[in-house]
Amino acid sequence: MRYQFKAGINEKEFDDFVKGFPSTSFMQTSSWAKVKSAWEHDFVGMYSKGKLVCSAMILKRNLFLGKKLFYIPRGLVIDYKNEELLGKFIEELKIYAKKNNAIDIKIDPFVCFNEENIQTIKKKKDIQINKPFTKDTKEILVNLEKIGFKHGGYEKEVNAYIQPRYTMAISLKDKDGNFFDKEALRRTFPKNTRNYIGTYHEERGVEFSYSKDINDVKKLVSVLHCTEQRQHVALRNETYFKKLMKEFPSNAVLFFAHVDIDKYISFLKQDMIKNENKKEFCEKQMKEALMVKEKYGNRPLAGATIVMMPTCKEGIKVASFLYAGTNTEILPSLKITNGLMYYRLCYCLDNYCDYCDLGGVNGSLEDHLSTFKSKFNPEVLELIGEFDLVVSKFWFKLFNIGMKLLKFIRSKR
């Protein structure tokens, strides 16, 4: 079959193809290229009989002496089992890379080695799950290596690669592929999780909401700042999130958790009357609630997150939970993060998402992120990882030596 390679594909044509291709990531859209403005980018693909049949959104990083690194996040957008198309595309892509002084083409496709329920892994229970991501993985690995890609290894650390190799995701469908209703979804969680969502929060004045208003980014950033201070990390700034909202107006959604302090105090008073044995606890909570009200007002913001809804129209639709923040000064005993997670899952369920990707975790499943996410009975996805197609062996080797040296210097500071 005759194929033609093209760079500089029109954005609309490119996006129409990517969004119509099964199970693609938002990271392969023109909108994501604009969000990653620190990188140059291009949209390339192969045509057959005038029709686009595969594509890649390439991010280009300037390195040194005019050299570049090409990175195709969560791509290629191609049938990896079509050896002829894959071979021709990579052949042309390598020629294009050489012309643009690239020393390496890096990819990290959303292909899974393994999918297991967290209870199967940790508690040795036999939990049957639908495994839509793990299909022909070995064949894909062989085909990529056959055309020159070198696999980057099987490290488990969450920061070992550009994108985490392990992630946790919640399926919104049962093992037979049917959507849960909201109560059935709630009942998939362990008892000590599901007891702190739903009516538990409604009675206590915890309110959840969502927004697509770019002006509400300030609220998200204010809560993320609390997380930054608590965990001594640096997250994204307001400019970044506004850019995300601007470029994905239909897909980027903000979620918030507020507490009506007066309603909570009213609940505590009634609870104390009904349950004499709770008097001491309720009085302590009322005192804490009044202190919160004095500092933050009657309806303080306790938590905020941002979710990227699926951009693809076909295949497996995955909502990506990107960033989340919590103000732990706002009544932590109410376990508001549980409710905010459930509210987001219900929103995704209402919008016919198949999965909610909770984000990367350490492959040991012993980090604090794994501990929190495990409360929602997720599936653990072990992804295939990174691949490098080396364009210039000399410059790529020099680049790796430099990166190792820089890493060593930073470790000694």
DAQUIUR-V89978 format. One record per pair of residues at least 6 apart in sequence whose ideal C-beta (glycine too) atoms are under 7 Angstrom apart, sorted by the first residue. I is the first residue (numbers start at 1). J is the second residue. Records with the same first field share a line. If there is no record, write none. Layout:
# DAQUIUR-V89978
I = J  J
This chain:
# DAQUIUR-V89978
1 = 48  84
3 = 46  47  48  85  88
4 = 46  47
5 = 46  92
6 = 44  45  47
7 = 42  44  96
8 = 42  43
9 = 43  44  45
11 = 30  43
13 = 52
14 = 30  43  55
15 = 29  30
17 = 52  55
18 = 24  28  29  55  77
19 = 311  312  313
20 = 313  314
21 = 77  312  314
22 = 314  315
23 = 312  315  316
24 = 77  312
25 = 74  110
26 = 32  251  308  311  320
27 = 73  74
28 = 57  74  75  77
29 = 57  311
30 = 43
31 = 247  248
32 = 57
33 = 41  57  59
34 = 247
35 = 243  244  247
36 = 59
39 = 59  60  61
40 = 60
41 = 57  58  59  60
42 = 58
43 = 55  57
44 = 55  56  58  93  96
45 = 52  54  55  56
46 = 53  54  85  88  89
47 = 53
53 = 85
54 = 76  77  78  85  89
55 = 77
56 = 72  75  76  77
57 = 72  75
58 = 70  72
59 = 71  73
60 = 68  70
61 = 68  69  71
62 = 68
63 = 69  399
66 = 101
67 = 101  103  395
68 = 100  101  102
69 = 102  103  104  106
70 = 97  102  104  105  106
71 = 106  162
72 = 105  107
73 = 108  163
74 = 108  109  110
75 = 107  109
76 = 107  109
78 = 85  86  89
79 = 85
80 = 86  140  143
81 = 136  139  140  143
83 = 143
86 = 143  147
87 = 147
90 = 147  389
93 = 105
94 = 389  391
97 = 105  391
98 = 391
102 = 391
103 = 391  392  395  396  399
104 = 388  389  390  391  396
105 = 389  391
106 = 386  388
107 = 387
108 = 161  162  163  385  386
109 = 384
110 = 383
111 = 137  140  383  384
112 = 133  134  137  381  382  383  384
113 = 137  382  384
114 = 134  382
115 = 129  131  133  134  379  381
116 = 379  380
117 = 127  129  379
118 = 374  377  378  380
119 = 125  127  377
120 = 126  127
121 = 365  380
122 = 365
128 = 175
129 = 171  175  379
130 = 171  173  175  177
132 = 316
133 = 381
137 = 384
141 = 384
144 = 387
145 = 151
148 = 389
149 = 387  388  389
150 = 387  388  390
151 = 385  387
152 = 161  385  386  387  388
153 = 385
154 = 385
155 = 161  165
156 = 166  362  363  364
157 = 362
158 = 164  360  361  362  367
161 = 385  386
162 = 386
164 = 360  361
165 = 363  382  383  385
166 = 360  361  362  363  380  382
167 = 357  359  360  361  381  383
168 = 358  361  373  378  380
169 = 355  356  357  358  378  379  381
170 = 345  355  356  358  376  378
171 = 355  379
172 = 179  180  185  348  349  353  354  355  356
173 = 179  180  354
174 = 180
179 = 349
180 = 349
182 = 346  349
185 = 345  349
186 = 194  197  198  342
187 = 194
188 = 377
189 = 376  377
190 = 375  377
193 = 338  375  376
196 = 335  338
197 = 338  339  342
201 = 339
203 = 267
204 = 264  267  334
205 = 259  260  261  263  264  267
206 = 257  259  334  336  339
207 = 258  260
208 = 257  339  340  343
209 = 256
210 = 253  254  255  347
211 = 254
212 = 249  253
214 = 242  245  246
216 = 254
217 = 238  241  242  245
218 = 238
219 = 256  301  304
220 = 241  254  304  306  325
221 = 238  241
222 = 301
223 = 301  303  304  325  326  327
224 = 235  323  325
226 = 325  326  327
227 = 235  325  326
228 = 234  235
230 = 328
235 = 323
236 = 323
241 = 306
244 = 252
245 = 252
248 = 308
251 = 308  309  311
252 = 306  308
253 = 307  309
254 = 304  306
255 = 304  305  307  340  343  344
256 = 301  304
257 = 302  303  336  339  340
258 = 299  300  301  302
259 = 299  300  302  330  331
260 = 298  299
261 = 289  292  293  298
262 = 298
264 = 289
265 = 286  289
268 = 282  285  286
271 = 278  282
272 = 278  279  282
285 = 333
288 = 331
289 = 331
292 = 300  329  330  331
296 = 330
300 = 330
301 = 327
302 = 326  327  330  336
303 = 325  326  336  337  340
304 = 325
305 = 321  323  324  340  344
306 = 322  323
307 = 319  320  321  322  344
308 = 319  320  322
309 = 319  351
310 = 317  318  319  353
316 = 354  355
317 = 352  353  354
318 = 353  354  355  357
319 = 348  353  356  357
320 = 357
321 = 344  356  357  358  359
326 = 337
341 = 376
345 = 356
348 = 356
358 = 373  378
361 = 367  369  370  373
362 = 370
365 = 380
390 = 396
